Amino acid sequence: MKDIKLKDGDIELDYVTGTDEIVQSGTLILSTRRGESDLVPELGMDRSSLLGKNFSKELAVSDVYEALEQDERFTNVTASASANYQDRSAKINLTATVSGGKQVEMEVGYA
């Protein structure tokens, strides 16, 4: 599969393939609020457990698992969530097995 390469959210005129494309797909899913895209409203992640006063590590991790089910190439996902209350941000760290049996690590931040 091929996709346009994104760098810091901007299109980079290069293609990303293989494991890098799978990681980019997962990052895009986790970085998009569910319902944000008019074209694909089911794309993304429910981020209500990550942001605001009701931060819950358990719910955030559950939301990550649910969101990554949108891409069947992710299996054996292990995630952790942390919050920085001073700058009102959250971070998800995860490892997963992707197509081909390769293990990848990802980090996605939310502010």
ABEGO torsion letter per residue (X at the ends): XBBBBBBGGBBBBBBBBEAAAAAAAAAAAAABBBGABAABAABEBBAAAABEAABBAAAAAAAAAAAAAABAABBGBBBBBBBBAAAGBBBBBBBBBBBGGBBBBBBBBBX
